[in-house]
Amino acid sequence: MRLKDKVAIITGAATGLEGELMGYGGATARLFAREGAKVVIVDIKDDIGERTAAQMCEQGTEAMYIHLDVTKEDDWNQAIKKTVSKFGKLDILVNNAGVGAGNPVEDLTQDDWDWQFDVMAKGTFLGTKYAIREMLNARSGSIVNVSSIFSIIGSRGDSIYSAAKGAIHSFTKSVAVMYADKGIRVNSVHPGWALTPLSVDAFSDPNILNPKLATVPMGRLAKVEEIGYGILYLASDEASFVTGAELVIDGGKVAS
Ligand SMILES: NC(=O)c1ccc[n+]([C@@H]2O[C@H](COP(=O)([O-])OP(=O)(O)OC[C@H]3O[C@@H](n4cnc5c(N)ncnc54)[C@H](O)[C@@H]3O)[C@@H](O)[C@H]2O)c1
């Protein structure tokens, strides 16, 4: 019960149905609930989000689904109000929602830039803004931002994605410093590759997957729970002296 009685919002967490391929958000929602948290799953995939929350409730954990497009300020405002009205507070925010579209730079468009920066950089900013307003009332809270190893090292395929993840990485550090004396911790997680709903199309092709795996010292993809456990640690009180940190979970890729 590492998160006993904590209330958590996780963005992009709809894909958490047991028996189906889960994403980092869905797997993290499951871990959080198992550790005693009340979990608010937010996403734009309403059907699977509702079914994930319902399945978690049937299994005896407390969960709720709310439609939230992370790029829309009003959605954030409403979702935080609904969370506090149902569960009484907000202890944890995980900014996990993400999108990706890799292409050579000369073929990318302004729309590619705006879309990825809107969902990942702006979405993380808006979530942080509204969560912090609530956390300041309690002078306590933990925000975990899902960045990527490609905010640290270069990516051959995803230049805008890595720039947007870089924005999350540096935003995390400034917000951590700004609120360190107000009881609010802010950290980032930098996952390597895993098979998730976001990556399954690309990674089902051995011509794409195998060259990637050849660059990972452990020679395999991450399991989604391996990322979830890192998020769980940073969200929990076990990390009470950890803020502004980056936790790389990548099978050794960044080190190599
Ligand atoms: N899969 C990988 O190899 C990998 C590696 C490093 C980082 N990541 C990051 O992990 C995070 C989770 O991705 P995943 O791979 O688990 O895939 P996923 O498809 O399970 O998660 C992404 C979720 O974000 C949601 N989303 C997209 N736009 C949104 C919006 N505007 N508002 C709200 N939700 C929105 C999607 O509906 C989806 O449910 C992403 O930030 C991704 O960039 C993934």
The ligand as an SDF file (V2000), in Angstrom:
LIG
                    3D

 44 48  0  0  0  0  0  0  0  0999 V2000
    6.0450    3.1790  -26.1660 N   0  0  0  0  0  0  0  0  0  0  0  0
    7.2940    3.6140  -26.1020 C   0  0  0  0  0  0  0  0  0  0  0  0
    8.2350    2.9620  -26.5730 O   0  0  0  0  0  0  0  0  0  0  0  0
    7.5780    4.9360  -25.4110 C   0  0  0  0  0  0  0  0  0  0  0  0
    8.9220    5.2650  -25.1550 C   0  0  0  0  0  0  0  0  0  0  0  0
    9.1940    6.4490  -24.4750 C   0  0  0  0  0  0  0  0  0  0  0  0
    8.1800    7.2860  -24.0770 C   0  0  0  0  0  0  0  0  0  0  0  0
    6.8790    6.9380  -24.3510 N   0  0  0  0  0  0  0  0  0  0  0  0
    5.8440    7.8570  -23.8970 C   0  0  0  0  0  0  0  0  0  0  0  0
    4.9840    7.1950  -22.9960 O   0  0  0  0  0  0  0  0  0  0  0  0
    3.7190    7.8580  -22.9670 C   0  0  0  0  0  0  0  0  0  0  0  0
    2.6040    6.8380  -23.0750 C   0  0  0  0  0  0  0  0  0  0  0  0
    2.6370    6.2480  -24.3650 O   0  0  0  0  0  0  0  0  0  0  0  0
    2.4040    4.7090  -24.6290 P   0  0  0  0  0  0  0  0  0  0  0  0
    3.5180    4.2620  -25.5110 O   0  0  0  0  0  0  0  0  0  0  0  0
    2.1650    4.0290  -23.3480 O   0  0  0  0  0  0  0  0  0  0  0  0
    1.1090    4.6710  -25.5790 O   0  0  0  0  0  0  0  0  0  0  0  0
   -0.4600    4.8100  -25.2880 P   0  0  0  0  0  0  0  0  0  0  0  0
   -1.1010    4.8580  -26.6330 O   0  0  0  0  0  0  0  0  0  0  0  0
   -0.9510    3.7920  -24.3290 O   0  0  0  0  0  0  0  0  0  0  0  0
   -0.5850    6.2040  -24.5290 O   0  0  0  0  0  0  0  0  0  0  0  0
   -0.7690    7.4290  -25.1300 C   0  0  0  0  0  0  0  0  0  0  0  0
   -2.1390    7.9240  -24.7050 C   0  0  0  0  0  0  0  0  0  0  0  0
   -2.1820    9.3420  -24.8700 O   0  0  0  0  0  0  0  0  0  0  0  0
   -3.5070    9.6420  -25.2390 C   0  0  0  0  0  0  0  0  0  0  0  0
   -3.6120   10.9750  -25.8450 N   0  0  0  0  0  0  0  0  0  0  0  0
   -3.1560   11.3780  -27.0530 C   0  0  0  0  0  0  0  0  0  0  0  0
   -3.4980   12.6600  -27.2680 N   0  0  0  0  0  0  0  0  0  0  0  0
   -4.1800   13.0700  -26.1650 C   0  0  0  0  0  0  0  0  0  0  0  0
   -4.8130   14.2840  -25.7840 C   0  0  0  0  0  0  0  0  0  0  0  0
   -4.8150   15.3610  -26.5890 N   0  0  0  0  0  0  0  0  0  0  0  0
   -5.4250   14.3590  -24.5850 N   0  0  0  0  0  0  0  0  0  0  0  0
   -5.4420   13.2680  -23.7480 C   0  0  0  0  0  0  0  0  0  0  0  0
   -4.8620   12.0940  -24.0580 N   0  0  0  0  0  0  0  0  0  0  0  0
   -4.2540   11.9990  -25.2640 C   0  0  0  0  0  0  0  0  0  0  0  0
   -3.8800    8.5480  -26.2270 C   0  0  0  0  0  0  0  0  0  0  0  0
   -5.2810    8.4720  -26.4130 O   0  0  0  0  0  0  0  0  0  0  0  0
   -3.2810    7.3300  -25.5390 C   0  0  0  0  0  0  0  0  0  0  0  0
   -4.2200    6.6730  -24.7080 O   0  0  0  0  0  0  0  0  0  0  0  0
    3.7460    8.8750  -24.1040 C   0  0  0  0  0  0  0  0  0  0  0  0
    4.0270   10.1600  -23.5750 O   0  0  0  0  0  0  0  0  0  0  0  0
    4.9110    8.3910  -24.9630 C   0  0  0  0  0  0  0  0  0  0  0  0
    5.4850    9.4320  -25.7020 O   0  0  0  0  0  0  0  0  0  0  0  0
    6.5540    5.7890  -24.9970 C   0  0  0  0  0  0  0  0  0  0  0  0
  1  2  1  0
  2  3  2  0
  2  4  1  0
  4  5  1  0
  4 44  2  0
  5  6  2  0
  6  7  1  0
  7  8  2  0
  8  9  1  0
  8 44  1  0
  9 10  1  0
  9 42  1  0
 10 11  1  0
 11 12  1  0
 11 40  1  0
 12 13  1  0
 13 14  1  0
 14 15  2  0
 14 16  1  0
 14 17  1  0
 17 18  1  0
 18 19  2  0
 18 20  1  0
 18 21  1  0
 21 22  1  0
 22 23  1  0
 23 24  1  0
 23 38  1  0
 24 25  1  0
 25 26  1  0
 25 36  1  0
 26 27  1  0
 26 35  1  0
 27 28  2  0
 28 29  1  0
 29 30  1  0
 29 35  2  0
 30 31  1  0
 30 32  2  0
 32 33  1  0
 33 34  2  0
 34 35  1  0
 36 37  1  0
 36 38  1  0
 38 39  1  0
 40 41  1  0
 40 42  1  0
 42 43  1  0
M  CHG  2   8   1  16  -1
M  END
$$$$
